[in-house]
């Protein structure tokens, strides 16, 4: 297989009338998706999308999925834009892509026009009404190779300029094969999609379904404010598999929402994107003793995931979860000064294999910095991706995440990982959320927390019992609400901005 | 009984610039996103000394300023 559309063809032939993607209002079957993708592909190819970027200015819904598949049929690569962002931020992405087409829908046409991006502007409604040109699409498909780009996904660079991670058809084919086999996705699977389509985790939902014939229920974002309603919606839509960011699982745990309604029929509960607080996981496991829980790890540069840990034992509320071991067809190396780290020694996690992105779009220097020759291989060129994450192996041979290399704090002469402090704090009763930051100006650790009541004294006492003096926060700051970014994760940039205002 | 004025004041504090008509849709239109609603729940609990339970945390109780006022008055009575 060399093209992601082959997954769509195969599933549409096998399950033509089965629901493929559903949002709150609409749904589409596999054959319907194939047909509309061909119509959209024809319209996009005629507008010069072949081999070029198509920017999708669409909601988190079925229309956006159509835009993705249409782009692939046209031989182009898509980028999903975040329509909630101000125009100026959206342009920082499109300025790097120079899209051939800006694809939107009737509801967003005016905003899209005002954006003034792309060589041409199309709506999904108009494009889907185009009669498909089979010869054109076939000709495009024949000329494509598996290293052609499928999409470019932007991550917020630490310097502020978003970096576009260029992902090929091969990357997604290899990755989705692993995901489907490992978690047993099939036509019986109903995935409850939480993550936005401009975030790498959504790739598992979308292409996991495309490969396996699973159905994706795109969950309305607003239900993540109403946890009991969210659970009832999962039940109503027969969702049995979820892959969410820990903060989204945390909302349900914080409100103890599973105690207030019939728990939905979940069998597989996966999470990634940030550290999962074990206390929140334990709440879910109590309600789903039979379900499969897995902690997934990976940067966008490895398509979505490169390591995983299926939860196979009990953990105390303040014990960290491992990130486990490498996915099939993805090699992991723990490197320290150009050699493999010793057992138990921390090193930088590096990945090799067919999950590795082609690089950063339009940024050859940044690409060369992170995607470089494997120092352990001198016989032929072999690229590894340096994640910038520190890890070590525990006694069981499982990888333990030890934090970002560039977030490492040097405090009182010790190297400190804020995640360890957060993990220790999370055992505290009534604690909803927390994040530890280092205030460089005043050389002190600050623990931001969200709790139903003032927990400062309790946390101070707890951490004094569990952490050495140099790891104890100097300041505890209670927030009504932990700030979140668009992906639903803790917004550490916003927290950083608050440091200067603390007493 | 609390008044619409009190609710609008809190809404304006949670989301500066938000001054909706009593029956204006706030949730489906995205005027209140999930982060705003959590902040609103905290603010209501504190201001009116109420306990919003998971069962009260429903879209129908938050989708307009009027619905929020009705919820607050109901919880205050309980």
Interface residues (C-beta under 8 A of the other chain):
Chain A: X84 X221 X222 X223 X224 X225 X226 X227 X228 X229 X255 X256 X257 X259 X260 X480 X481 X483 X484
Chain B: X27 X28 X30 X32 X33 X34 X35 X37 X38 X39 X42 X43 X46 X53 X54 X55 X57 X58 X59 X62
